[in-house]
Amino acid sequence: MTNQQVVVIGLGLFGGTVARKLFDQNHQVLGIDQNERVVNEIAPYITEAVQADATDEATLKDLGVGDYDIAIVGFGRDIPTSLMVTVLLKNLQVPYIVSRSHDVLHGATLERIGADKIVSPEEETGERLAHSLGYPKVVDYLGVSRNFGISKFAAGETHAGKTLEEIGFTEGEDPSKARVVLMRRGQNEIIYSPDRFEKVALGDELVIASLDEALDDLMNL
């Protein structure tokens, strides 16, 4: 992984978590927030933490933000600040800007003013929670588009010893059927694009690409 210079603006729960994780991955991380307590708390865990007003363009220039590879705007409910900071980062020609959105309109506005990637943690967490409650055997879920996603499925005793085809998976291109794109067996063995004759062992983790309707059918088997 290429080490990059990343500035995270807004060090609340979302921004602070992202900043720490990026620093743990050996990226150079500058964190900016107006709250002195928040800045002091995160300072030991990232490259540099600064108490500053990120809506002031001169301040961002003094901090050298325009020289960073990536900027992450972590404000959620404070929509005016989120929009202002995103515009300033665009003016400073930061190559890649990630902005957190509070709702659909906020996200659409961020996209219109130049954010390269829009994230909505609350929406994504809600979607994952809904799928975990609706499909107890699904360990994790990532929505790709409406009614289609990637699921991680834990094989139980009823699946052990059966082939993927016997369980109900397909190997073809039929979008109405669930397809296993990866299997993890134990800690180290990874099987990419297993064929339909691959036998499943107890505890295998299956990564599935499917329509939600196909997932329904699979869970009902």
Steps between C-alpha positions, in 0.01 A plus 500: 500500500634843403538732796310823442449836662144527627327790673189422704283801580245448777620252761173374644421129524516450123795725419697396806459130424607548137803705605620237749453212256689683224788576738507133604542420129814718494349799322599852602188645661422860587185545709320836526216592736387810687441306823813514715402194707445287189834612355688419822337156524597392150845664487694193628341275236565689175791687340379848593182647650419870473228715657387729220206639308490301175253745343783757481686458171812679626524254788479202266771653281726561802460133597601391151172316442526557124809276491317199644397203284161444660262710710218350706220728619346336806218741586158339498215715628687828459409526131608864437847430641525178300417680176729795571800280584444283192496809277820634660675165453394504136639853464830379650506226234520206741509203257240282676227620737278270705202667668253356748133564421210531739222429251430458128477875426821569691676224307374627165621851584843374604529312173397809303764720665779255426535232770653189341338252738191533720461278807193457717599294806156514660327371187759225447481391865120497486506288185739251658292482817182437301664214313650351817155492658327374186767240423648370828742269314653794312805626688542826304342683206618768258243662270630545145182636342130494577396144594846356418789445735797301623435278802726296726331174594617256768454134409326297770448131569222473240745609227807297600588230247274640227612653173422862423254381238320280753467796737344710225779710350562544129820520298351679202410856411132485599446819708196349669720242673746545786863442409799426726792722398736396779529244781718523808589174674678537831726801545716478190336302219316711243314346205419750223198442272439142620315274255161350581656165600705652784398336829431722796655431840356600836612854583582604143427864425339559162499842334185519286394740223123501454175683465322529835224282355753225424633532855143451623470179299835375625422567867170314465665181375 
